[in-house]
């Protein structure tokens, strides 16, 4: 999937993946896609809830070894 911005939050614990995601989203235009890589398993629920509460669209999620990848479209 093509992303307009990739954010690396591997090795960071909550709440840092959300903080990095929000900072990345702040640089994007509406409709652009952010890809974020995390290793914190709790980020799965956290990022889904954050995207929904912020009005963004969680497009996809993939697990590659210890890394979770998320694609979120900015509202």
ZIWOJO-V539895 format. One record per pair of residues at least 4 apart in sequence whose ideal C-beta (glycine too) atoms are under 7 Angstrom apart, sorted by sequence separation. I is the first residue (numbers start at 1). J is the second residue. D is the distance in whole Angstrom. If there is no record, write none. Layout:
<<I,J,D> <I,J,D>>
This chain:
<<12,16,4> <15,19,6> <16,20,6> <17,21,6> <18,22,6> <19,23,6> <20,24,6> <21,25,6> <22,26,6> <28,32,4> <42,46,6> <43,47,5> <44,48,7> <45,49,6> <46,50,6> <47,51,6> <48,52,6> <49,53,6> <50,54,6> <12,17,6> <38,43,4> <51,56,4> <63,68,6> <64,69,6> <28,34,6> <51,57,7> <9,16,6> <51,58,5> <61,68,7> <62,69,5> <9,17,4> <61,69,7> <25,34,6> <61,70,5> <24,34,5> <48,58,6> <9,20,5> <60,71,5> <58,70,7> <59,71,4> <7,20,5> <21,34,7> <59,72,7> <7,21,6> <58,72,6> <59,73,5> <21,36,5> <57,72,7> <56,72,5> <57,73,4> <7,24,4> <56,73,6> <56,74,6> <5,24,5> <17,36,7> <56,75,5> <55,75,4> <17,38,5> <51,72,5> <5,27,7> <5,28,6> <17,40,6> <47,70,5> <4,28,6> <44,68,6> <43,68,6> <14,40,6> <17,43,5> <21,47,6> <33,59,7> <7,34,6> <9,36,6> <10,37,5> <13,40,5> <39,66,5> <4,32,4> <9,37,7> <10,38,6> <11,39,6> <12,40,7> <14,42,5> <18,46,6> <39,67,6> <4,33,5> <5,34,5> <6,35,5> <7,36,4> <8,37,5> <9,38,5> <10,39,5> <14,43,7> <17,46,7> <18,47,7> <21,50,7> <3,33,5> <4,34,7> <17,47,7> <37,67,5> <38,68,5> <2,33,7> <3,34,6> <25,56,7> <3,35,3> <14,46,6> <18,50,5> <37,69,5> <35,69,6> <36,70,5> <35,71,5> <33,71,6> <34,72,5> <33,72,7> <33,73,5> <34,74,7> <31,73,7> <32,74,5> <31,74,7> <30,74,6> <30,75,6> <28,74,5> <25,74,6> <10,67,6> <1,60,6> <3,71,6> <1,71,5>>
